[in-house]
Amino acid sequence: MVRSLDKKWKEFLFAFSGFGPNLLMVLMGAYFTDAINPSAMLTTTGVNYQIFASKACYILPAVFPILYAISKAFDGIIDVPFAHITDTLSTKWGRRRPAIAVCFLPMVISYVLCWIPIGGPEGQLLNTIWIVFWSLVFFSTYTMCLIAFYGSLSSVCESEPQRLRVSTYKSFFDTISYCLVYALVPLLLGATKLHIDKFVLFCGVPLMLTMIIPLFMIKEGAKYGYPEDYGEAPKKVTFKESLALTFKNKTFVRWLIVNCCTYFGLQMFLVGMNAMIIGGMGMNGGEMAILNTCAFAPVPIMLYLFNKLKAKKGIRFAYQTCLVGFAIAILSFFFGSTLIMGDNKMAKMIIGCVGGVCGSWAIGSFFMMPYHITAQIASVEEQLTKKNHSAMYFAANALFTSIVGAISGSLIYETIKNLFFSTEGGVVWAKGTAEGGVITDALTNAATSLGVDPSTVFNLGTTIVPFIVAATCILGVILAFKMPKDYTPAIVAKELKKQNPDLDISSVENDDEFVKEEKGEILFVQIGLSILSGFIFGFIWPIFMLKDVKTFTDKKFNRMGLWALSCFVPFASIYTAIKADNVIVEKINALGGNAKSSKVLFIIFGIIFPILPVNLVTLSILQHKVNKVYKLEGKAE
């Protein structure tokens, strides 16, 4: 057996392999369904680049949620036979690599075609059939690639600490994906003036190439003698036996149940987040970037604290605190909504930012836990029984999360987002229309049906999503008490021995070596990830903001010079912030607004956070003032 991750940089690169496809999947989950049916994505001014070229509904809203949910559920079902194929495939190129190679091109092509509804805004039936078909192809091929990739983890890694490191690296890249999608993309759409479909096709699809990396890093096949018959091979596991081993493993099943609760709420939250911020809270793209930065920037630091808490109290307790924290965080979308706060934008921002920071405690663990625990259980089982069917565990996980995700994010959310209610009374189901060349949005149709002023009408779906998500998180907390306290190799082995008393677990009974190595290495990993992930958005954000500031003045304003100075020279950000603030304040007052200098705050926070990428407070203040300029000019999104 060839353990190919024999250097630290290879661990990092291997974890990066799924970055492209995962980023594109996150983009699809975050923007796609609201782009083709923007019922909950309503803005009163400016252009919304998160939808297609018009505000019309491109699909049949009564049928599409059902068919789209079926396609996602089918994706989960087909994972099981796919996993068995990649677990048992025997070719001269290996078993994992052929699955990735065969599915890569269909994955890319089908993804592209999903974003091109050939029927236009009036061909709703044709678009519904077209999108559902190609989404079936994409979900299936995407999952086959990722299952083969995940399934290789138990063979490319040497030990539990190495698997934990790779899982943490993957969590880092997942964090980057979500940070880019939810915080940076709204800014990029406005800066490039591209609607989301064009942006995805031109800027996103090339990143799919990262999925080719495992083809060069997984060392298997005739050349390496594993897992083929040319060398030592693991015991063959039949499809029936693989299913039995997976679903009779109580340690895995208990985790699976809790993860399904988490995923139900998480998927509904992710697909509805943009609608809750833009439609529910009345934020624009720049303000949405601020809220999402508060949620994603602290994730690596939270992961470090999570591992500290896990070491003292066990992974179960640490994960339960994450579920509680996320339940509290998600409710901020309701209390910070226009329904509750009206037009008090500052109150909304404060509630949203605080909720985002609270939610960051959970986000990192949600990325890491499914990968880490599943790989850990599969690896220990292989070590004790010599039976390698690790992909089946990931497939089982994908099966059930696909089903609950399809129910929550596709069937339920895509249906309830077409429901509207009025504070004057009444609930109505409405959709955007494109009839006779006249495009009418869903909110206007709802107000007409209810016979009320549009200002009294709100989207029911974005209003109740926070309560549904919070309820599933609390259910997950309760069910988690059935999980073991931790998932170290010794504990997993003992759980397996309870089911099979004849199993010899002497080779993994001692966790001392793991604990010693974990203390020496995980701290280093988390510090590195905090620098790379937690503040990466802080390097990108000022580029776009200073570009806006430069357009507000005819005086000399060296945008890139100020950016480089404030990002790499300690305390120089104070000068940049004050200079930019002077330009913005002058512009606001010239437009008839009222703004004052924030010089004192910039000095205080510039001393506390000496370089701009970590000074999110200063960035948020400046961005808020930039948004005020655009609002005064009538250009706010």
Backbone hydrogen bonds, N-H to C=O, Kabsch-Sander energy under -0.5 kcal/mol:
donor,donor_aa,acceptor,acceptor_aa,energy
3,R,1,M,-0.7
4,S,2,V,-1.2
5,L,156,V,-1.6
6,D,4,S,-1.9
10,K,7,K,-0.6
11,E,7,K,-1.3
12,F,8,K,-1.8
13,L,9,W,-2.3
14,F,10,K,-2.8
15,A,11,E,-2.2
16,F,12,F,-1.3
17,S,13,L,-0.6
17,S,14,F,-1.3
18,G,15,A,-0.6
19,F,16,F,-2.1
22,N,18,G,-2.4
23,L,19,F,-2.9
24,L,20,G,-2.4
25,M,21,P,-2.3
26,V,22,N,-2.6
27,L,23,L,-2.5
28,M,24,L,-2.0
29,G,25,M,-2.6
30,A,26,V,-2.6
31,Y,27,L,-2.4
32,F,27,L,-0.6
32,F,28,M,-1.5
33,T,28,M,-0.6
35,A,31,Y,-1.8
36,I,32,F,-1.8
37,N,33,T,-1.2
39,S,37,N,-1.1
41,M,38,P,-1.2
49,Y,47,V,-0.7
51,I,48,N,-0.9
52,F,35,A,-1.4
58,Y,36,I,-3.7
59,I,36,I,-0.6
60,L,124,Q,-0.6
63,V,60,L,-1.2
64,F,60,L,-3.3
66,I,63,V,-0.7
67,L,63,V,-2.0
68,Y,64,F,-3.3
69,A,65,P,-1.9
70,I,66,I,-2.1
71,S,67,L,-2.2
72,K,68,Y,-1.9
73,A,69,A,-2.5
74,F,70,I,-2.9
75,D,71,S,-1.7
76,G,72,K,-1.5
77,I,73,A,-2.2
78,I,74,F,-2.8
79,D,75,D,-0.8
80,V,76,G,-0.6
80,V,77,I,-1.1
82,F,78,I,-1.9
83,A,79,D,-2.9
84,H,80,V,-1.9
85,I,81,P,-2.1
86,T,82,F,-2.3
87,D,83,A,-1.9
88,T,84,H,-1.9
89,L,85,I,-1.9
94,G,91,T,-1.3
100,I,96,R,-1.5
101,A,97,R,-2.7
102,V,98,P,-2.6
103,C,99,A,-1.6
104,F,100,I,-1.3
105,L,101,A,-0.5
107,M,103,C,-1.9
108,V,104,F,-2.0
109,I,105,L,-2.7
110,S,106,P,-2.3
111,Y,107,M,-1.6
112,V,108,V,-2.0
113,L,109,I,-2.1
114,C,110,S,-1.6
115,W,111,Y,-0.9
115,W,112,V,-0.9
116,I,113,L,-1.4
118,I,116,I,-1.0
120,G,117,P,-1.7
123,G,119,G,-0.7
123,G,120,G,-0.9
124,Q,122,E,-0.8
127,N,123,G,-2.5
128,T,124,Q,-2.2
129,I,125,L,-2.1
130,W,126,L,-2.6
131,I,127,N,-2.9
132,V,128,T,-2.1
133,F,129,I,-2.3
134,W,130,W,-2.3
135,S,131,I,-2.3
136,L,132,V,-1.8
137,V,133,F,-1.7
138,F,134,W,-2.6
139,F,135,S,-3.1
140,S,136,L,-1.9
141,T,137,V,-2.4
142,Y,138,F,-3.0
143,T,139,F,-2.0
144,M,140,S,-2.1
145,C,141,T,-2.2
146,L,142,Y,-2.4
147,I,143,T,-3.0
148,A,144,M,-2.1
149,F,145,C,-1.9
150,Y,146,L,-3.2
151,G,147,I,-3.1
152,S,148,A,-0.9
152,S,149,F,-0.5
153,L,150,Y,-1.9
155,S,152,S,-0.9
156,V,152,S,-2.2
157,C,153,L,-1.5
163,R,159,S,-2.0
164,L,160,E,-2.6
165,R,161,P,-2.2
166,V,162,Q,-2.7
167,S,163,R,-2.5
168,T,164,L,-2.4
169,Y,165,R,-2.9
170,K,166,V,-2.6
171,S,167,S,-2.3
172,F,168,T,-2.2
173,F,169,Y,-2.2
174,D,170,K,-2.6
175,T,171,S,-2.5
176,I,172,F,-2.4
177,S,173,F,-2.5
178,Y,174,D,-2.4
179,C,175,T,-2.7
180,L,176,I,-2.9
181,V,177,S,-2.7
182,Y,178,Y,-2.7
183,A,179,C,-2.1
184,L,179,C,-1.3
185,V,180,L,-2.8
187,L,184,L,-0.7
188,L,184,L,-2.5
189,L,185,V,-2.8
190,G,186,P,-1.3
191,A,187,L,-2.4
192,T,188,L,-2.8
193,K,189,L,-1.3
194,L,189,L,-1.0
196,I,49,Y,-2.1
196,I,51,I,-0.5
199,F,195,H,-2.4
200,V,196,I,-2.4
201,L,197,D,-1.9
202,F,198,K,-2.5
203,C,199,F,-2.8
204,G,199,F,-0.8
204,G,200,V,-1.2
205,V,200,V,-1.9
207,L,204,G,-1.8
208,M,205,V,-2.2
209,L,206,P,-1.6
210,T,207,L,-1.9
211,M,208,M,-2.0
212,I,209,L,-1.9
213,I,210,T,-1.4
215,L,212,I,-1.3
216,F,213,I,-1.9
217,M,213,I,-1.0
218,I,214,P,-2.5
219,K,217,M,-0.7
220,E,218,I,-1.1
221,G,226,Y,-1.8
222,A,92,K,-1.3
223,K,92,K,-0.5
224,Y,221,G,-1.1
225,G,221,G,-1.5
226,Y,221,G,-1.0
231,G,228,E,-1.3
235,K,386,K,-2.3
238,T,236,K,-0.5
242,S,238,T,-2.8
243,L,239,F,-2.2
244,A,240,K,-2.3
245,L,241,E,-2.9
246,T,242,S,-2.0
247,F,243,L,-2.8
248,K,244,A,-1.6
249,N,246,T,-0.7
250,K,248,K,-1.2
253,V,249,N,-2.5
254,R,250,K,-2.5
255,W,251,T,-1.2
256,L,252,F,-2.7
257,I,253,V,-2.2
258,V,254,R,-1.5
259,N,255,W,-2.8
260,C,256,L,-2.0
261,C,257,I,-1.5
262,T,258,V,-2.2
263,Y,259,N,-3.0
264,F,260,C,-2.3
265,G,261,C,-1.7
266,L,262,T,-3.0
267,Q,263,Y,-2.8
268,M,264,F,-1.5
269,F,265,G,-2.3
270,L,266,L,-2.7
271,V,267,Q,-2.3
272,G,268,M,-1.3
273,M,269,F,-1.1
276,M,272,G,-2.5
277,I,273,M,-2.2
278,I,274,N,-3.2
279,G,274,N,-0.5
279,G,275,A,-1.3
280,G,275,A,-2.1
281,M,276,M,-1.2
283,M,277,I,-2.3
288,M,284,N,-2.5
289,A,285,G,-1.8
290,I,286,G,-1.5
291,L,287,E,-2.1
292,N,288,M,-2.4
293,T,289,A,-2.0
294,C,290,I,-1.9
295,A,291,L,-1.1
296,F,292,N,-2.3
297,A,293,T,-2.7
299,V,296,F,-1.3
302,M,298,P,-2.5
303,L,299,V,-2.6
304,Y,300,P,-2.0
305,L,301,I,-2.2
306,F,302,M,-2.7
307,N,303,L,-2.4
308,K,304,Y,-1.8
309,L,305,L,-2.6
310,K,306,F,-2.8
311,A,307,N,-2.1
312,K,308,K,-1.2
313,K,309,L,-3.3
314,G,310,K,-2.1
316,R,485,K,-2.1
318,A,314,G,-1.9
319,Y,315,I,-2.2
320,Q,316,R,-2.2
321,T,317,F,-2.0
322,C,318,A,-1.3
323,L,319,Y,-2.0
324,V,320,Q,-2.1
325,G,321,T,-2.6
326,F,322,C,-2.4
327,A,323,L,-2.0
328,I,324,V,-2.0
329,A,325,G,-2.4
330,I,326,F,-2.6
331,L,327,A,-0.9
332,S,329,A,-1.5
333,F,330,I,-1.3
334,F,331,L,-0.9
335,F,331,L,-2.1
336,G,332,S,-1.9
337,S,334,F,-1.6
338,T,280,G,-3.1
340,I,337,S,-0.5
341,M,337,S,-3.3
342,G,338,T,-1.8
344,N,341,M,-1.8
345,K,343,D,-1.9
348,K,344,N,-1.8
349,M,345,K,-2.3
350,I,346,M,-2.5
351,I,347,A,-2.4
352,G,348,K,-2.8
353,C,349,M,-2.9
354,V,350,I,-2.4
355,G,351,I,-2.5
356,G,352,G,-2.2
357,V,353,C,-2.2
358,C,354,V,-2.2
359,G,355,G,-2.4
360,S,356,G,-1.6
361,W,357,V,-0.6
361,W,358,C,-1.0
362,A,359,G,-1.4
363,I,359,G,-1.7
364,G,360,S,-0.9
366,F,362,A,-2.2
367,F,363,I,-1.4
368,M,364,G,-2.1
369,M,365,S,-2.8
371,Y,367,F,-0.5
372,H,368,M,-2.8
373,I,369,M,-2.6
374,T,370,P,-1.2
375,A,371,Y,-1.9
376,Q,372,H,-2.2
377,I,373,I,-2.5
378,A,374,T,-2.2
379,S,375,A,-2.4
380,V,376,Q,-2.3
381,E,377,I,-2.2
382,E,378,A,-2.1
383,Q,379,S,-2.3
384,L,380,V,-2.0
385,T,381,E,-2.8
386,K,382,E,-2.3
388,N,235,K,-0.5
388,N,386,K,-0.6
389,H,387,K,-0.8
392,M,389,H,-1.2
393,Y,389,H,-0.7
393,Y,390,S,-0.8
394,F,390,S,-1.4
395,A,391,A,-2.4
396,A,392,M,-2.6
397,N,393,Y,-2.2
398,A,394,F,-2.6
399,L,395,A,-3.0
400,F,396,A,-2.0
401,T,397,N,-2.2
402,S,398,A,-2.4
403,I,399,L,-1.8
404,V,400,F,-2.5
405,G,401,T,-2.4
406,A,402,S,-2.4
407,I,403,I,-2.2
408,S,404,V,-2.7
409,G,405,G,-2.5
410,S,405,G,-0.8
410,S,406,A,-0.8
411,L,406,A,-3.1
412,I,407,I,-3.0
413,Y,408,S,-2.0
414,E,410,S,-0.8
415,T,411,L,-0.6
415,T,412,I,-0.6
416,I,412,I,-2.9
417,K,413,Y,-2.1
418,N,415,T,-1.4
419,L,416,I,-1.8
420,F,428,V,-2.9
421,F,458,F,-2.6
422,S,426,G,-1.9
423,T,456,T,-2.3
425,G,422,S,-2.0
428,V,420,F,-2.7
430,A,418,N,-3.0
430,A,428,V,-0.5
433,T,440,T,-2.6
435,E,438,V,-1.7
438,V,435,E,-2.0
439,I,437,G,-0.5
440,T,433,T,-2.3
440,T,438,V,-0.5
445,N,441,D,-1.8
446,A,442,A,-2.5
447,A,443,L,-2.7
448,T,444,T,-2.2
449,S,445,N,-2.3
450,L,446,A,-2.3
451,G,447,A,-1.4
452,V,447,A,-1.9
456,T,453,D,-2.1
457,V,454,P,-1.6
458,F,421,F,-2.9
460,L,419,L,-2.4
460,L,458,F,-0.5
461,G,416,I,-0.9
461,G,419,L,-0.8
463,T,459,N,-0.8
464,I,460,L,-1.8
465,V,461,G,-1.6
468,I,464,I,-1.9
469,V,465,V,-2.6
470,A,466,P,-2.3
471,A,467,F,-1.9
472,T,468,I,-1.9
473,C,469,V,-1.9
474,I,470,A,-2.0
475,L,471,A,-1.9
476,G,472,T,-2.0
477,V,473,C,-1.9
478,I,474,I,-1.8
479,L,475,L,-2.4
480,A,476,G,-1.7
481,F,478,I,-1.2
482,K,479,L,-1.8
483,M,480,A,-1.9
492,V,488,T,-2.6
493,A,489,P,-2.4
494,K,490,A,-2.2
495,E,491,I,-2.1
496,L,492,V,-2.1
497,K,493,A,-2.1
498,K,494,K,-1.5
499,Q,495,E,-0.9
500,N,496,L,-1.7
503,L,500,N,-2.3
505,I,503,L,-0.7
508,V,505,I,-1.6
509,E,506,S,-0.8
511,D,509,E,-0.6
515,V,511,D,-2.6
516,K,512,D,-2.5
517,E,513,E,-2.1
518,E,514,F,-2.8
519,K,515,V,-2.2
520,G,516,K,-1.3
521,E,517,E,-1.4
522,I,518,E,-2.4
523,L,518,E,-0.5
525,V,521,E,-2.1
526,Q,522,I,-2.7
527,I,523,L,-2.3
528,G,524,F,-2.1
529,L,525,V,-2.4
530,S,526,Q,-2.2
531,I,527,I,-1.7
532,L,528,G,-2.4
533,S,529,L,-3.2
534,G,529,L,-1.1
535,F,530,S,-0.5
535,F,531,I,-0.6
536,I,533,S,-0.7
537,F,533,S,-0.6
539,F,535,F,-0.8
539,F,536,I,-0.8
540,I,536,I,-1.0
541,W,537,F,-3.1
543,I,540,I,-0.7
544,F,540,I,-1.1
544,F,541,W,-0.6
545,M,541,W,-2.0
546,L,542,P,-3.2
547,K,543,I,-1.2
548,D,544,F,-1.7
549,V,545,M,-2.2
550,K,546,L,-2.2
551,T,547,K,-1.0
551,T,548,D,-0.7
552,F,548,D,-0.5
552,F,549,V,-1.5
553,T,550,K,-1.0
559,R,557,F,-1.5
562,L,558,N,-2.5
563,W,559,R,-2.2
564,A,560,M,-2.6
565,L,561,G,-2.4
566,S,562,L,-2.4
567,C,563,W,-1.7
568,F,564,A,-1.7
569,V,565,L,-1.8
571,F,610,P,-3.4
572,A,569,V,-1.7
573,S,610,P,-0.6
574,I,571,F,-1.3
575,Y,571,F,-0.5
576,T,572,A,-1.7
577,A,573,S,-2.8
578,I,574,I,-2.3
579,K,575,Y,-2.5
580,A,576,T,-2.7
581,D,577,A,-2.6
582,N,578,I,-2.2
583,V,579,K,-1.5
584,I,580,A,-2.3
585,V,581,D,-3.0
586,E,582,N,-2.0
587,K,583,V,-1.9
588,I,584,I,-2.6
589,N,585,V,-2.4
590,A,586,E,-1.7
591,L,587,K,-1.4
592,G,589,N,-1.2
593,G,588,I,-2.6
602,F,598,S,-2.2
603,I,599,K,-2.1
604,I,600,V,-2.3
605,F,601,L,-2.8
606,G,602,F,-1.8
607,I,603,I,-1.4
608,I,604,I,-1.9
609,F,605,F,-2.8
612,L,566,S,-2.4
614,V,611,I,-1.3
615,N,611,I,-0.5
615,N,612,L,-1.4
616,L,614,V,-1.3
619,L,615,N,-1.8
620,S,616,L,-2.3
621,I,617,V,-2.2
622,L,618,T,-2.4
623,Q,619,L,-2.6
624,H,620,S,-2.2
625,K,621,I,-1.8
626,V,622,L,-2.3
627,N,623,Q,-2.6
628,K,624,H,-1.5
629,V,625,K,-1.7
630,Y,626,V,-1.9
631,K,627,N,-2.1
632,L,628,K,-2.3
633,E,629,V,-1.9
634,G,630,Y,-0.5
634,G,631,K,-0.9
635,K,630,Y,-3.4
636,A,630,Y,-1.0
